[in-house]
Amino acid sequence: MNVKRSSSTFLKVIIFLIGIAVLAVGIVFLPEAARRDAIERPGDYSLYPLLVCAYGICITFSVALYQVFKLLNYIEKKNAFSELSLHSLEVIKKCTFTVIFFILLAIVYLRVRAQFTGDDAAGPISLGLMGILATSIIAAIVDVLQKPIKNVLDSQPKNN
């Protein structure tokens, strides 16, 4: 087994483990949080918008992980500079913007809720802003990776 194959296999294992963690959050943690909140505060549905945002982030993140897995397969098959890899990168970039959208929705909801309840939402909002920063960095990296692939595909002659 050569070094390139083992490093892509290692990345695939890491992506798979991250996917399991995201699945566990969506199946175990979020429903349990909703159940505990419903028991503690019956009739109070203030957690539900945050749950919608959390599920949106989990689903979008899972789609992005799948696309990264596919991209690693393309790289292993020496198909890195192809339309398929370019499409995977575009889907990943769209997923990053969708995650940013859901984080912004959660921040706006927390800010509005803090106005009415008098709670201090500075901690969760700052965590959301850090999440936006991290996701923006990923979007920038994906954009940088797309440019050489587009250049290679544009320089190749078209088969009619």
N, C-alpha and C positions, 0 to 999 in steps of 0.2 A: 504494500500500500504506500503510495507516494505521499509527499507532504501536502500537496494541493487537495488530494482526495480526503485525507484525514482531517484537514482543517475545515473543509466544507461539511464533512460528516459531523464534526464537532459543533459547527454552527447550526446544523439541522437539529441536533440533539438539544441544544440550548433553546432554539425556537420552539421545539416540541414541548419542552419543560415550561417555557413561558406560556404557551398555549394552554397547558394543563392548569397553570395557576390562574389564568384569566377565566377558564371554564369553572374552576372552583369558586372564584369570586362570584360569578354569575349564577351558579347553581346553589351554592351553600351560603355564602356570606350575605349577599344582598337580600334574599328572601328571609333569612333569619333576622336581619336588621329590621325589615318591614314588619315581621311578626312581633318582635319585641316592642317596636314603637306602637303597634296597634294595641298591644296589651297595656302598655303604660299610659297611653293617651287615646282612649277610644273616641272616635268621632273627629279626631284631628288628622287631617290628610296633608299636613305640611311637608312630610318627608317624600311624598310621591313624586313631585317634580324632580327632586334630586335623584330618586331611583330611576326615573326615565332617562335622565342624563347619564347616570352610571351605566345603565344597560346599553344606551347608545354608544358610549365609549367602549364598553366591552365587545360589542358586536363589531364595531368599526375596527378596533384593534385586532380582533381575530381575523378579519378579512385581510388586513395589512400583513399579519403574520403569515397567512396562507400565501399571499403574493410574494413575500420574501422567500418562503420555502420553494415556490415555483422558480423564482429567480436563481436561487442556488442550484436547482436542477438544471436550468439553462446553462449556467456557468460550468457545471460539471460536464455537460455534453458538448462543450466548446461552442455554444450557441449564445454567447453573451451579447454579441453585437447583432441582434436580430429585432424584428418587429415585436416578437413575443416578449422579449425582455424590456423593450421600450414600453409596451402596454402594461406590464407588471409595475414598472416604475411610475407610470401615470396613475395607476390605481392606488399605489402606495401614497403618492402625493395628494390625491383626492381624499384618502383616508385621513391624512394628517390634518387637512383643512376641516374635515368633518369632526375630528376630535377637538380641534380648537373651537369650533362652533358650539359643541356640547359643553365644553368647559366655560365658555363665555356665558352660555345660558345659565349654568349653575351659579356663576359669579353674580350675574344680574339678579337671579332669584334670591341668593343669600343677602345681597345688598338691600333689596326691597324688603325682604322679611326682617332684616335687622332694623330697618326704619320703623316698622310697626311693632316689633316686640321689644326693642331696646337692647337686644343682644349685641355682643361684639363679634362681628364676622371677619375681623382682620386676619386671623389665623387661617381659616379656610380660604379666604380670598387670596392671601399671599401664596398659599400652596397651589391654588388654581393658576395664578400668574406664573409660577415656576413651571407648572405643567405646560402652559402655553409656550414659554421660552424653550423648553426641551423639545416640544413638538415642532416648533418653528425651526429649530436647528436641524431636525430630521428632514423637514420639508426642503430646507436649503441644500442639504447633502444630496437628497434625491434629485433635485434640480441640477446640481453640478454633475451628477452621474448621467443624467439624461442627455446633456449637451454632446459629449463625445459619441454616444450611440447615434444621435440624430445626424451628426456630421458624417459618420461612417455610412449610414444608410442613405444619406443624400448624395454622397460621392459615388455610390455604386450605380452602375447602369441599370436602368429599368428594363425588365423582360416583358415584352408585349405579347 
